[in-house]
Amino acid sequence: MSKILLSFLSLCLFVNCTSENSSPSTTTENLYFPPLTGTSWETKSIADLGWKQEAVQPLLDYLELKHSKSFMILVNGRIVMENYFNGHSATTNWYWASAGKTLTSTLTGIAEQEGFINSNNKVSDYIGAGWTSETLAKENLITCKNLLSMTSGIEDIANGDDVSPSSLTYKADAGTRWAYHNVYVKLQDLIAQATGQTWANYFNTRLRDKIGMNGSWLTLDNNIVYFSTTRSMARFGLLMLNKGKWENNTILNEAFFNSATTTSQNINLSYGYLWWLNGKSSYHLPQSQLQLSGSIIPNGPNDMFMALGKNDQKIYVIPSKKMVVIRMGDAADNVNLALSDFDNTLWQKINALYQ
């Protein structure tokens, strides 16, 4: 009799623990990857997840009010929300703006794992001396990692986004100053030089085609930016949720992924390798040397890492929730570089879905 009672109590304890610790985000469910071709993509409903249907419309109303063109939520790779606004559609391409910096970061890691580059080496090892207007001694201090972490020391405001040698002037020694600057695009030049391929071809064969993305690099406002559908942006977010693997195929090795999505230097704790990091104790904003206390997006999950672009192009990756969130569109308020109050309010409304 005591054995039966013990078994019953053990079963009750198991059921109780399971019900208390399980999450409506189905964290134990396998991670799904959509086929590389076609439009098939598994879905999960708000009801399936145990989320709050009454929180959906306020979120959609806010997104439309704030000039969004598209919005997606993936949980375990499955589409939970996919919405389009203002004439945008699932087949419309839109620009990533600086959210596309994370594509360059990823390709840098791929080029390194293939042995074409070493991110600890100086940039001039690949594109030659004289790519800046600095003295040779100062230029030689700038490594690939300095470009990845925005610590090149190059003047970031006076010369704008121009990356010709005459505009790349000395501000501080590499590694001593964090400043958001377009000079990171030199990584694309050095990858092309090191691989003997065009940047677009190397990108397409090593990343885009392997995860079923569409899109292309185009010139916008004198900058080379990536254009794609919302689902293609979501595919990239899903790859990063799985630490650089697409199903069982390693696209980016986990060691580089980990470096890219953790603090890369001790000046701006909220910046990795061209990725923004939430949940840190302080951060810097683009075009500012002011250190601000707290997390970039207080309402956002602390483990979230983010691709953020001008006019509120967003990829949010949240490992603890097995979730990827995408937003494309025009600026939510006024034109902004990457971050705005929109992020925090948006996360308040996303949180309402499941809190």
MIVEXGU-307286 format. One record per residue (C-alpha): residue in three letters; y negated, z negated, x; residue number from 1. Coordinates in pm, 1 decimal. Each point is the difference from the previous one (the first is absolute). Example, Ala and Ser with C-alpha at 12.3 -4.5 7.8 and 13.67 -1.06 7.14 Angstrom:
<atoms>
aa:ALA, north:450.0, up:-780.0, east:1230.0, i:1
aa:SER, north:-344.0, up:66.0, east:137.0, i:2
</atoms>
This chain:
<atoms>
aa:MET, north:0.0, up:0.0, east:0.0, i:1
aa:SER, north:-235.1, up:-86.7, east:284.5, i:2
aa:LYS, north:69.9, up:337.4, east:161.6, i:3
aa:ILE, north:-89.0, up:180.5, east:-321.8, i:4
aa:LEU, north:-320.6, up:-202.0, east:-32.2, i:5
aa:LEU, north:-90.0, up:69.4, east:362.5, i:6
aa:SER, north:55.2, up:374.2, east:-48.5, i:7
aa:PHE, north:-212.7, up:-5.3, east:-312.8, i:8
aa:LEU, north:-283.5, up:-183.5, east:173.4, i:9
aa:SER, north:17.9, up:241.6, east:294.7, i:10
aa:LEU, north:-24.6, up:294.8, east:-237.1, i:11
aa:CYS, north:-297.2, up:-153.9, east:-179.7, i:12
aa:LEU, north:-172.1, up:-66.1, east:330.5, i:13
aa:PHE, north:58.1, up:359.3, east:112.1, i:14
aa:VAL, north:-133.8, up:145.5, east:-324.8, i:15
aa:ASN, north:-301.6, up:-233.2, east:6.3, i:16
aa:CYS, north:-86.1, up:83.3, east:361.6, i:17
aa:THR, north:43.1, up:369.8, east:-65.2, i:18
aa:SER, north:-227.4, up:-4.3, east:-302.7, i:19
aa:GLU, north:-268.8, up:-202.4, east:178.0, i:20
aa:ASN, north:-1.4, up:195.5, east:324.9, i:21
aa:SER, north:48.8, up:352.0, east:-129.0, i:22
aa:SER, north:-313.8, up:207.2, east:-39.1, i:23
aa:PRO, north:-99.9, up:245.5, east:-273.4, i:24
aa:SER, north:-63.1, up:245.8, east:284.9, i:25
aa:THR, north:381.7, up:27.9, east:41.6, i:26
aa:THR, north:-19.6, up:-74.2, east:370.7, i:27
aa:THR, north:379.9, up:18.9, east:32.3, i:28
aa:GLU, north:13.3, up:351.8, east:-140.6, i:29
aa:ASN, north:68.6, up:275.2, east:250.7, i:30
aa:LEU, north:-295.1, up:194.4, east:138.0, i:31
aa:TYR, north:-15.6, up:345.0, east:-158.5, i:32
aa:PHE, north:-119.6, up:318.5, east:171.2, i:33
aa:PRO, north:-82.3, up:310.5, east:-207.7, i:34
aa:PRO, north:160.1, up:334.2, east:97.3, i:35
aa:LEU, north:-187.4, up:199.4, east:263.7, i:36
aa:THR, north:-53.3, up:290.8, east:-242.3, i:37
aa:GLY, north:-71.5, up:27.0, east:-369.5, i:38
aa:THR, north:-176.0, up:-237.6, east:-235.5, i:39
aa:SER, north:284.6, up:-241.5, east:-71.8, i:40
aa:TRP, north:-97.6, up:-363.0, east:62.3, i:41
aa:GLU, north:162.2, up:-307.6, east:-152.1, i:42
aa:THR, north:-219.2, up:-225.6, east:-211.3, i:43
aa:LYS, north:-7.7, up:-364.3, east:-102.3, i:44
aa:SER, north:-184.5, up:-116.3, east:-309.7, i:45
aa:ILE, north:-239.9, up:-289.2, east:-32.9, i:46
aa:ALA, north:252.4, up:-157.9, east:-237.2, i:47
aa:ASP, north:286.5, up:49.3, east:249.0, i:48
aa:LEU, north:-192.9, up:-205.3, east:253.4, i:49
aa:GLY, north:-98.6, up:-270.3, east:-244.9, i:50
aa:TRP, north:-366.1, up:81.6, east:59.2, i:51
aa:LYS, north:-274.7, up:-38.9, east:-259.9, i:52
aa:GLN, north:-59.7, up:313.0, east:-205.1, i:53
aa:GLU, north:-329.1, up:-142.7, east:-129.3, i:54
aa:ALA, north:-141.7, up:10.8, east:355.7, i:55
aa:VAL, north:58.2, up:373.6, east:40.9, i:56
aa:GLN, north:-287.3, up:137.1, east:-207.5, i:57
aa:PRO, north:-272.1, up:-220.0, east:157.3, i:58
aa:LEU, north:118.0, up:125.2, east:340.4, i:59
aa:LEU, north:-8.9, up:363.4, east:-111.6, i:60
aa:ASP, north:-341.3, up:-44.8, east:-162.8, i:61
aa:TYR, north:-137.7, up:-144.2, east:323.6, i:62
aa:LEU, north:147.0, up:280.8, east:209.5, i:63
aa:GLU, north:-152.3, up:264.6, east:-225.1, i:64
aa:LEU, north:-334.9, up:-179.0, east:-10.0, i:65
aa:LYS, north:-1.3, up:-6.5, east:380.4, i:66
aa:HIS, north:37.4, up:378.9, east:41.3, i:67
aa:SER, north:368.3, up:-0.1, east:91.0, i:68
aa:LYS, north:198.1, up:323.2, east:2.2, i:69
aa:SER, north:348.3, up:-146.0, east:37.2, i:70
aa:PHE, north:185.4, up:-328.3, east:19.5, i:71
aa:MET, north:363.6, up:-83.2, east:77.8, i:72
aa:ILE, north:212.2, up:-310.9, east:36.8, i:73
aa:LEU, north:345.6, up:16.1, east:156.4, i:74
aa:VAL, north:239.5, up:-294.4, east:-5.4, i:75
aa:ASN, north:310.5, up:43.5, east:216.0, i:76
aa:GLY, north:-101.7, up:365.9, east:23.3, i:77
aa:ARG, north:10.9, up:59.1, east:-374.8, i:78
aa:ILE, north:-308.9, up:105.2, east:-193.8, i:79
aa:VAL, north:-128.1, up:-277.1, east:-226.8, i:80
aa:MET, north:-342.9, up:149.6, east:-71.3, i:81
aa:GLU, north:-126.3, up:352.9, east:60.7, i:82
aa:ASN, north:-331.1, up:85.2, east:-158.5, i:83
aa:TYR, north:-251.6, up:279.2, east:41.6, i:84
aa:PHE, north:-363.9, up:9.8, east:-106.7, i:85
aa:ASN, north:-296.5, up:234.8, east:-25.7, i:86
aa:GLY, north:192.9, up:326.5, east:13.2, i:87
aa:HIS, north:217.1, up:-94.9, east:298.3, i:88
aa:SER, north:375.6, up:59.8, east:-23.2, i:89
aa:ALA, north:325.7, up:-58.6, east:183.3, i:90
aa:THR, north:-32.6, up:340.5, east:167.0, i:91
aa:THR, north:-363.9, up:-35.0, east:110.9, i:92
aa:ASN, north:-71.8, up:-59.9, east:367.8, i:93
aa:TRP, north:-268.8, up:-249.1, east:99.1, i:94
aa:TYR, north:-131.1, up:-120.7, east:334.2, i:95
aa:TRP, north:125.1, up:-315.4, east:170.8, i:96
aa:ALA, north:-321.1, up:-48.3, east:201.9, i:97
aa:SER, north:50.3, up:-283.3, east:250.9, i:98
aa:ALA, north:318.2, up:-111.5, east:-174.4, i:99
aa:GLY, north:141.8, up:293.4, east:197.9, i:100
aa:LYS, north:-62.7, up:-188.6, east:324.3, i:101
aa:THR, north:335.7, up:-164.0, east:-66.6, i:102
aa:LEU, north:164.6, up:342.7, east:20.4, i:103
aa:THR, north:-142.4, up:37.8, east:350.0, i:104
aa:SER, north:125.5, up:-346.8, east:90.9, i:105
aa:THR, north:348.2, up:91.3, east:-122.3, i:106
aa:LEU, north:7.5, up:329.2, east:191.6, i:107
aa:THR, north:-109.9, up:-183.3, east:313.8, i:108
aa:GLY, north:301.8, up:-225.9, east:-36.9, i:109
aa:ILE, north:228.6, up:297.8, east:-58.3, i:110
aa:ALA, north:-135.3, up:180.7, east:306.9, i:111
aa:GLU, north:58.0, up:-314.1, east:204.8, i:112
aa:GLN, north:357.2, up:-49.1, east:-118.4, i:113
aa:GLU, north:71.2, up:363.8, east:86.5, i:114
aa:GLY, north:-126.8, up:-60.6, east:351.6, i:115
aa:PHE, north:-305.6, up:224.2, east:-14.9, i:116
aa:ILE, north:-256.3, up:-276.8, east:49.9, i:117
aa:ASN, north:-32.7, up:-365.1, east:98.2, i:118
aa:SER, north:-262.0, up:-181.3, east:-203.6, i:119
aa:ASN, north:-77.4, up:-227.7, east:295.2, i:120
aa:ASN, north:-115.7, up:300.1, east:203.3, i:121
aa:LYS, north:-360.8, up:109.1, east:22.2, i:122
aa:VAL, north:-112.7, up:277.4, east:-232.3, i:123
aa:SER, north:-107.0, up:221.8, east:289.9, i:124
aa:ASP, north:362.2, up:17.7, east:117.5, i:125
aa:TYR, north:56.3, up:238.5, east:-291.3, i:126
aa:ILE, north:-328.7, up:179.1, east:-67.9, i:127
aa:GLY, north:-157.4, up:-16.1, east:345.2, i:128
aa:ALA, north:-304.3, up:-174.8, east:136.7, i:129
aa:GLY, north:-344.7, up:61.6, east:-146.0, i:130
aa:TRP, north:92.2, up:-36.7, east:-366.3, i:131
aa:THR, north:-285.7, up:-250.8, east:-24.6, i:132
aa:SER, north:-343.1, up:-30.0, east:162.8, i:133
aa:GLU, north:98.4, up:-326.6, east:165.3, i:134
aa:THR, north:48.0, up:-44.0, east:371.2, i:135
aa:LEU, north:351.0, up:81.1, east:114.8, i:136
aa:ALA, north:68.4, up:-367.3, east:70.6, i:137
aa:LYS, north:-98.6, up:-105.3, east:-353.7, i:138
aa:GLU, north:175.4, up:294.8, east:-164.3, i:139
aa:ASN, north:319.3, up:-85.7, east:183.4, i:140
aa:LEU, north:2.0, up:-341.4, east:-166.2, i:141
aa:ILE, north:59.7, up:159.6, east:-341.1, i:142
aa:THR, north:368.6, up:12.1, east:-94.4, i:143
aa:CYS, north:176.8, up:143.1, east:-301.8, i:144
aa:LYS, north:33.3, up:-355.9, east:-131.2, i:145
aa:ASN, north:-376.9, up:-39.1, east:17.4, i:146
aa:LEU, north:-33.6, up:298.6, east:-233.0, i:147
aa:LEU, north:269.0, up:-140.9, east:-230.4, i:148
aa:SER, north:-169.4, up:-340.5, east:-17.9, i:149
aa:MET, north:-364.8, up:119.8, east:-12.1, i:150
aa:THR, north:-82.3, up:-167.2, east:331.3, i:151
aa:SER, north:-106.0, up:302.9, east:205.6, i:152
aa:GLY, north:-342.2, up:-148.3, east:74.6, i:153
aa:ILE, north:-166.1, up:329.7, east:-90.6, i:154
aa:GLU, north:-335.6, up:-9.9, east:-179.6, i:155
aa:ASP, north:87.1, up:-4.3, east:-370.0, i:156
aa:ILE, north:-326.2, up:47.9, east:-189.1, i:157
aa:ALA, north:-263.4, up:197.4, east:190.4, i:158
aa:ASN, north:203.9, up:320.5, east:26.7, i:159
aa:GLY, north:174.6, up:-3.7, east:-337.7, i:160
aa:ASP, north:341.4, up:162.0, east:-39.6, i:161
aa:ASP, north:-50.2, up:264.3, east:268.8, i:162
aa:VAL, north:279.1, up:-21.8, east:258.5, i:163
aa:SER, north:-125.8, up:258.4, east:246.5, i:164
aa:PRO, north:-37.9, up:-140.5, east:354.4, i:165
aa:SER, north:-379.2, up:-17.4, east:-23.7, i:166
aa:SER, north:26.3, up:-232.8, east:-302.4, i:167
aa:LEU, north:263.3, up:-231.7, east:143.8, i:168
aa:THR, north:-218.2, up:-236.8, east:195.4, i:169
aa:TYR, north:59.9, up:-341.6, east:152.8, i:170
aa:LYS, north:-67.6, up:-317.1, east:-197.4, i:171
aa:ALA, north:243.6, up:-251.5, east:152.7, i:172
aa:ASP, north:311.8, up:-9.7, east:211.7, i:173
aa:ALA, north:311.9, up:106.1, east:-187.2, i:174
aa:GLY, north:178.5, up:-295.0, east:-154.8, i:175
aa:THR, north:-306.0, up:-224.5, east:-20.7, i:176
aa:ARG, north:-157.0, up:121.9, east:-326.8, i:177
aa:TRP, north:142.7, up:99.8, east:-339.6, i:178
aa:ALA, north:-187.4, up:278.9, east:-176.3, i:179
aa:TYR, north:111.3, up:240.1, east:-271.3, i:180
aa:HIS, north:-44.4, up:347.0, east:147.6, i:181
aa:ASN, north:117.5, up:357.1, east:-53.3, i:182
aa:VAL, north:106.2, up:26.7, east:364.2, i:183
aa:TYR, north:355.1, up:-84.8, east:-110.5, i:184
aa:VAL, north:42.7, up:374.1, east:-76.9, i:185
aa:LYS, north:39.8, up:52.9, east:374.3, i:186
aa:LEU, north:353.4, up:-127.5, east:-60.2, i:187
aa:GLN, north:64.2, up:322.1, east:-189.6, i:188
aa:ASP, north:-123.1, up:203.8, east:296.2, i:189
aa:LEU, north:210.4, up:-186.9, east:252.6, i:190
aa:ILE, north:312.6, up:21.7, east:-218.3, i:191
aa:ALA, north:-49.0, up:375.8, east:-31.2, i:192
aa:GLN, north:-47.8, up:27.1, east:376.5, i:193
aa:ALA, north:299.4, up:-221.3, east:82.4, i:194
aa:THR, north:240.2, up:168.4, east:-243.0, i:195
aa:GLY, north:-115.0, up:357.5, east:56.0, i:196
aa:GLN, north:-32.9, up:45.4, east:-375.9, i:197
aa:THR, north:-291.6, up:14.7, east:-236.8, i:198
aa:TRP, north:-84.4, up:-332.7, east:-161.5, i:199
aa:ALA, north:79.7, up:139.9, east:-347.2, i:200
aa:ASN, north:336.9, up:141.1, east:104.3, i:201
aa:TYR, north:108.6, up:-322.0, east:170.6, i:202
aa:PHE, north:-114.2, up:-202.3, east:-301.8, i:203
aa:ASN, north:180.8, up:225.1, east:-247.0, i:204
aa:THR, north:333.4, up:7.4, east:183.6, i:205
aa:ARG, north:10.9, up:-364.0, east:109.6, i:206
aa:LEU, north:-139.1, up:-170.2, east:-309.9, i:207
aa:ARG, north:-110.6, up:204.0, east:-299.6, i:208
aa:ASP, north:312.6, up:206.8, east:-53.3, i:209
aa:LYS, north:238.8, up:-285.2, east:80.1, i:210
aa:ILE, north:-121.8, up:-211.6, east:-291.2, i:211
aa:GLY, north:-75.7, up:279.2, east:-248.1, i:212
aa:MET, north:-378.4, up:-14.7, east:12.3, i:213
aa:ASN, north:-222.8, up:294.4, east:-78.7, i:214
aa:GLY, north:-352.0, up:47.7, east:132.8, i:215
aa:SER, north:-199.1, up:128.4, east:295.2, i:216
aa:TRP, north:-277.1, up:-87.9, east:245.5, i:217
aa:LEU, north:-333.1, up:153.6, east:-99.0, i:218
aa:THR, north:-359.6, up:-26.2, east:117.9, i:219
aa:LEU, north:-225.5, up:-213.0, east:-219.0, i:220
aa:ASP, north:-353.2, up:-94.5, east:109.4, i:221
aa:ASN, north:83.5, up:108.3, east:357.2, i:222
aa:ASN, north:303.8, up:-229.6, east:7.9, i:223
aa:ILE, north:368.0, up:93.3, east:-12.9, i:224
aa:VAL, north:145.8, up:-186.2, east:-297.0, i:225
aa:TYR, north:328.9, up:7.8, east:-185.4, i:226
aa:PHE, north:32.4, up:128.8, east:-357.1, i:227
aa:SER, north:308.3, up:-58.0, east:-215.1, i:228
aa:THR, north:123.9, up:-98.5, east:-342.2, i:229
aa:THR, north:10.9, up:-363.0, east:-105.4, i:230
aa:ARG, north:380.2, up:1.1, east:14.5, i:231
aa:SER, north:-12.0, up:116.3, east:360.8, i:232
aa:MET, north:-225.0, up:-290.8, east:86.2, i:233
aa:ALA, north:249.1, up:-226.0, east:-178.4, i:234
aa:ARG, north:287.1, up:146.6, east:204.9, i:235
aa:PHE, north:-178.0, up:-98.0, east:319.6, i:236
aa:GLY, north:-60.5, up:-348.8, east:-138.4, i:237
aa:LEU, north:369.4, up:-27.3, east:-84.0, i:238
aa:LEU, north:94.5, up:103.1, east:354.1, i:239
aa:MET, north:-216.9, up:-279.5, east:136.0, i:240
aa:LEU, north:136.5, up:-250.4, east:-251.4, i:241
aa:ASN, north:339.8, up:74.2, east:157.7, i:242
aa:LYS, north:-136.9, up:-53.3, east:353.1, i:243
aa:GLY, north:1.8, up:366.7, east:98.5, i:244
aa:LYS, north:337.4, up:98.9, east:-145.9, i:245
aa:TRP, north:57.6, up:254.6, east:-274.8, i:246
aa:GLU, north:329.8, up:-112.2, east:-146.3, i:247
aa:ASN, north:210.3, up:-33.8, east:317.8, i:248
aa:ASN, north:-202.0, up:249.5, east:201.9, i:249
aa:THR, north:-233.5, up:-160.1, east:254.6, i:250
aa:ILE, north:-329.7, up:188.8, east:-0.9, i:251
aa:LEU, north:-198.6, up:-266.6, east:187.0, i:252
aa:ASN, north:173.2, up:-268.2, east:204.0, i:253
aa:GLU, north:-35.8, up:-354.2, east:-124.9, i:254
aa:ALA, north:-153.2, up:-131.6, east:322.3, i:255
aa:PHE, north:-302.4, up:229.6, east:-32.4, i:256
aa:PHE, north:-17.7, up:-66.3, east:-373.8, i:257
aa:ASN, north:-19.4, up:-373.0, east:68.1, i:258
aa:SER, north:-274.8, up:47.5, east:259.2, i:259
aa:ALA, north:-194.1, up:229.5, east:-233.5, i:260
aa:THR, north:4.7, up:-243.4, east:-290.9, i:261
aa:THR, north:-85.3, up:-322.1, east:184.7, i:262
aa:THR, north:-322.4, up:-107.3, east:171.9, i:263
aa:SER, north:-57.3, up:235.5, east:294.4, i:264
aa:GLN, north:-274.8, up:-192.2, east:186.1, i:265
aa:ASN, north:-180.4, up:-334.1, east:-21.8, i:266
aa:ILE, north:-338.7, up:127.3, east:-121.1, i:267
aa:ASN, north:74.7, up:128.5, east:-350.1, i:268
aa:LEU, north:309.8, up:-189.5, east:-110.6, i:269
aa:SER, north:26.2, up:215.7, east:-311.3, i:270
aa:TYR, north:66.2, up:325.6, east:184.3, i:271
aa:GLY, north:323.8, up:140.9, east:138.5, i:272
aa:TYR, north:48.8, up:355.1, east:124.9, i:273
aa:LEU, north:-233.5, up:177.6, east:-244.7, i:274
aa:TRP, north:140.0, up:-220.8, east:-280.6, i:275
aa:TRP, north:-200.2, up:-275.6, east:-171.2, i:276
aa:LEU, north:173.3, up:-336.3, east:-40.5, i:277
aa:ASN, north:-52.2, up:-247.1, east:-281.6, i:278
aa:GLY, north:45.8, up:-375.4, east:13.5, i:279
aa:LYS, north:-156.9, up:-65.0, east:341.4, i:280
aa:SER, north:-253.7, up:-271.9, east:77.6, i:281
aa:SER, north:-286.9, up:240.8, east:74.1, i:282
aa:TYR, north:-94.6, up:368.1, east:-0.8, i:283
aa:HIS, north:-265.7, up:252.8, east:99.7, i:284
aa:LEU, north:-127.9, up:274.6, east:-228.5, i:285
aa:PRO, north:-56.1, up:359.5, east:117.3, i:286
aa:GLN, north:-334.7, up:51.9, east:174.2, i:287
aa:SER, north:-50.1, up:-373.5, east:45.2, i:288
aa:GLN, north:45.6, up:-247.8, east:282.6, i:289
aa:LEU, north:-23.5, up:-293.7, east:-239.5, i:290
aa:GLN, north:316.7, up:-209.3, east:-24.2, i:291
aa:LEU, north:69.9, up:-111.4, east:-356.2, i:292
aa:SER, north:227.5, up:-289.2, east:-88.3, i:293
aa:GLY, north:303.1, up:29.4, east:-221.7, i:294
aa:SER, north:223.5, up:276.5, east:-125.6, i:295
aa:ILE, north:-135.1, up:351.6, east:-57.9, i:296
aa:ILE, north:126.3, up:5.2, east:-359.7, i:297
aa:PRO, north:31.9, up:-361.4, east:-119.4, i:298
aa:ASN, north:173.9, up:101.8, east:-322.0, i:299
aa:GLY, north:249.7, up:215.0, east:188.1, i:300
aa:PRO, north:335.1, up:-119.5, east:139.8, i:301
aa:ASN, north:-27.1, up:-153.9, east:346.2, i:302
aa:ASP, north:271.0, up:222.6, east:149.1, i:303
aa:MET, north:-160.6, up:321.4, east:-123.2, i:304
aa:PHE, north:-90.1, up:271.4, east:250.6, i:305
aa:MET, north:-226.7, up:283.2, east:-103.3, i:306
aa:ALA, north:-119.7, up:353.5, east:61.7, i:307
aa:LEU, north:-361.7, up:7.4, east:-115.2, i:308
aa:GLY, north:-224.4, up:304.6, east:-19.4, i:309
aa:LYS, north:-350.8, up:99.4, east:-93.0, i:310
aa:ASN, north:-74.0, up:2.7, east:-372.5, i:311
aa:ASP, north:289.6, up:-235.7, east:-70.4, i:312
aa:GLN, north:308.4, up:193.7, east:101.4, i:313
aa:LYS, north:269.1, up:-270.7, east:19.7, i:314
aa:ILE, north:356.8, up:-62.6, east:106.7, i:315
aa:TYR, north:101.0, up:-363.7, east:-42.9, i:316
aa:VAL, north:344.1, up:-99.4, east:132.0, i:317
aa:ILE, north:131.5, up:-343.0, east:-101.5, i:318
aa:PRO, north:336.9, up:-84.2, east:161.6, i:319
aa:SER, north:46.1, up:-332.3, east:-183.5, i:320
aa:LYS, north:-18.6, up:178.8, east:-334.9, i:321
aa:LYS, north:182.6, up:318.4, east:111.5, i:322
aa:MET, north:-308.1, up:175.2, east:-134.5, i:323
aa:VAL, north:-223.4, up:295.4, east:87.0, i:324
aa:VAL, north:-329.2, up:61.6, east:-182.0, i:325
aa:ILE, north:-200.6, up:323.9, east:23.9, i:326
aa:ARG, north:-353.1, up:78.0, east:-116.8, i:327
aa:MET, north:-180.2, up:332.0, east:48.0, i:328
aa:GLY, north:-339.1, up:97.3, east:-135.1, i:329
aa:ASP, north:-374.2, up:-2.2, east:46.6, i:330
aa:ALA, north:-187.4, up:-308.4, east:118.2, i:331
aa:ALA, north:45.2, up:-285.7, east:-245.0, i:332
aa:ASP, north:-365.2, up:-92.3, east:34.6, i:333
aa:ASN, north:-229.9, up:142.5, east:266.0, i:334
aa:VAL, north:132.1, up:199.2, east:294.4, i:335
aa:ASN, north:185.6, up:-233.9, east:233.7, i:336
aa:LEU, north:187.7, up:34.4, east:326.2, i:337
aa:ALA, north:327.8, up:-175.3, east:-73.7, i:338
aa:LEU, north:-38.0, up:-342.2, east:-160.4, i:339
aa:SER, north:-192.4, up:-117.5, east:-306.9, i:340
aa:ASP, north:4.0, up:-259.1, east:-276.9, i:341
aa:PHE, north:209.7, up:248.5, east:-193.6, i:342
aa:ASP, north:310.0, up:-105.5, east:198.2, i:343
aa:ASN, north:-24.5, up:-364.1, east:-101.1, i:344
aa:THR, north:-63.7, up:69.3, east:-368.6, i:345
aa:LEU, north:277.5, up:259.1, east:-6.8, i:346
aa:TRP, north:244.5, up:-255.8, east:137.5, i:347
aa:GLN, north:-108.6, up:-253.7, east:-258.2, i:348
aa:LYS, north:106.0, up:248.0, east:-266.4, i:349
aa:ILE, north:323.8, up:96.3, east:179.0, i:350
aa:ASN, north:87.5, up:-369.2, east:32.1, i:351
aa:ALA, north:-41.3, up:-37.3, east:-375.6, i:352
aa:LEU, north:300.7, up:229.6, east:-46.2, i:353
aa:TYR, north:244.0, up:-257.2, east:133.2, i:354
aa:GLN, north:-170.1, up:-338.2, east:45.5, i:355
</atoms>
